[in-house]
C-alpha cells in the first residue's frame, strides 16, 4: 500500500510539472486575406489559406492556426518546438536570377507583429 501511495503522488507531481510547462493562449483573433489586404500599411497576405487564427501564447509565442494545425510565427514559438513550421502554407515568391526563377522566402513579419499585440 505504501508503494501505491508513493507512485500516485509521483504521478500527480509529474502531471503538475507537465501542465505547468504548457502555455495558455492569452488572446486570439481571426484574420483573413480580405481583411489583411484591405487594411492600410500591411504586406500582402503571406499564406495559401484564406484565413486563420492568430494567437499569442504567454510569454510571446505567436502562432497562426489554419486547417487544424497551429503553426509557429515568432522565433520564440519556433524554438520551443511545440509548433510546426509555417512553411507548408506560405505563398512561394520568386525572383529571376540569370534567366531562372529562384524561390525567395515570403515575409510574414507584419502578421507576427500583429500577433505580438495580442500578448499581455
C-alpha positions as CSV (number, residue, x, y, z in Angstrom):
1,X,0.0,0.0,0.0
2,X,2.9,2.4,0.7
3,X,4.3,1.9,-2.8
4,X,0.9,2.7,-4.3
5,X,0.7,6.0,-2.4
6,X,4.3,6.9,-3.5
7,X,3.5,6.1,-7.1
8,X,0.3,8.0,-7.0
9,X,2.0,11.0,-5.5
10,X,4.8,10.8,-8.1
11,X,2.3,10.6,-11.0
12,X,0.4,13.6,-9.6
13,X,3.6,15.6,-9.3
14,X,4.7,14.6,-12.9
15,X,1.2,15.7,-14.2
16,X,1.5,19.0,-12.4
17,X,5.0,19.7,-13.8
18,X,4.0,18.8,-17.4
19,X,0.9,21.1,-17.2
20,X,2.9,23.9,-15.8
21,X,5.1,23.8,-18.9
22,X,2.2,24.4,-21.2
23,X,1.3,27.9,-22.2
24,X,-2.2,29.1,-22.3
25,X,-3.4,31.4,-25.1
26,X,-3.7,35.0,-23.8
27,X,-5.7,36.2,-26.8
28,X,-6.6,35.3,-30.3
29,X,-8.0,37.0,-33.4
30,X,-9.4,35.6,-36.6
31,X,-7.5,37.2,-39.6
32,X,-8.4,36.8,-43.2
33,X,-6.8,37.5,-46.6
34,X,-9.6,40.0,-47.5
35,X,-9.3,42.0,-44.2
36,X,-5.5,41.9,-44.2
37,X,-5.1,43.2,-47.7
38,X,-7.8,45.9,-47.3
39,X,-6.0,47.3,-44.2
40,X,-3.5,50.0,-44.7
41,X,0.2,49.5,-44.2
42,X,0.1,45.7,-44.4
43,X,2.2,43.5,-46.5
44,X,0.4,41.1,-48.9
45,X,-1.2,38.1,-47.4
46,X,1.6,35.5,-47.0
47,X,-0.4,32.3,-46.8
48,X,-2.1,29.9,-49.2
49,X,-5.1,29.6,-46.9
50,X,-7.7,32.4,-46.8
51,X,-8.0,32.8,-43.1
52,X,-6.8,31.6,-39.7
53,X,-6.5,32.3,-36.0
54,X,-3.6,34.5,-34.8
55,X,-2.8,33.7,-31.2
56,X,-0.3,34.9,-28.6
57,X,0.7,32.3,-26.0
58,X,2.5,33.6,-23.0
59,X,5.2,34.7,-22.8
60,X,5.4,35.7,-26.5
61,X,4.8,32.7,-28.7
62,X,2.9,33.9,-31.7
63,X,1.1,31.3,-33.8
64,X,-1.2,31.0,-36.7
65,X,-3.8,28.2,-36.9
66,X,-5.3,27.0,-40.1
67,X,-6.9,23.7,-41.3
68,X,-6.5,22.2,-37.8
69,X,-2.8,22.9,-37.4
70,X,-1.2,25.6,-35.3
71,X,2.0,27.0,-36.9
72,X,4.8,28.9,-35.3
73,X,5.2,32.5,-36.5
74,X,7.5,34.1,-33.9
75,X,11.1,32.9,-33.3
76,X,10.3,32.0,-29.7
77,X,7.3,29.8,-30.8
78,X,9.6,28.0,-33.3
79,X,12.4,27.5,-30.7
80,X,10.0,25.9,-28.2
81,X,9.5,23.1,-30.7
82,X,5.8,22.7,-30.0
83,X,4.5,24.2,-33.2
84,X,5.4,23.1,-36.8
85,X,7.0,25.5,-39.3
86,X,4.6,27.7,-41.2
87,X,6.5,26.9,-44.5
88,X,3.8,24.4,-45.8
89,X,1.2,27.2,-46.0
90,X,3.4,30.1,-47.2
91,X,3.0,31.6,-50.6
92,X,6.1,31.0,-52.7
93,X,7.7,34.1,-54.0
94,X,10.1,34.0,-56.9
95,X,12.9,36.2,-58.4
96,X,14.6,35.8,-61.7
97,X,18.3,35.3,-61.5
98,X,20.3,34.6,-64.6
99,X,17.2,33.7,-66.6
100,X,16.0,31.2,-64.0
101,X,13.2,31.6,-61.4
102,X,14.6,31.2,-57.9
103,X,12.3,30.8,-54.8
104,X,12.5,33.5,-52.2
105,X,11.1,33.5,-48.7
106,X,7.7,35.2,-48.2
107,X,7.7,37.7,-45.3
108,X,5.1,37.3,-42.6
109,X,6.8,39.6,-40.1
110,X,4.0,42.2,-40.1
111,X,1.5,39.4,-39.3
112,X,3.8,38.3,-36.5
113,X,4.0,41.8,-35.1
114,X,0.2,42.0,-35.2
115,X,0.1,38.8,-33.2
116,X,2.5,40.3,-30.6
117,X,0.0,43.0,-30.0
118,X,-2.2,40.2,-28.6
119,X,0.4,39.4,-25.9
120,X,0.0,40.7,-22.4
